[in-house]
Amino acid sequence: MPAMYDEYVMRRLRRVEGQIRGVLKMMEEGKSCKEVASQLSAVRSAVDRALAYIVAQNLEQCILEEQRSGRGTGRLVQEAVELLLKSR
């Protein structure tokens, strides 16, 4: 089943897109390393939150499907944890 992405996460990622444009502008303007690094840290945090939201939503859907079919869900939880760990 293809993944479904709601408007909440799409808005969040559009905001990240704007933050990236802002960082590029800061670099073009010669802003300090500290300022650029601070903004990049905020971007990374926003991306991490979006990733966690997507994985959580997908995990919830998959668990419900597995339960309906009578299968166990331990494998799904392990895959979700591995996906989050791999992203770091």
Secondary structure, DSSP 8 states (H G I E B T S, - for coil): ------HHHHHHHHHHHHHHHHHHHHHHTT--HHHHHHHHHHHHHHHHHHHHHHHHHHHHHHHHHHHHHT--SHHHHHHHHHHHHHT-
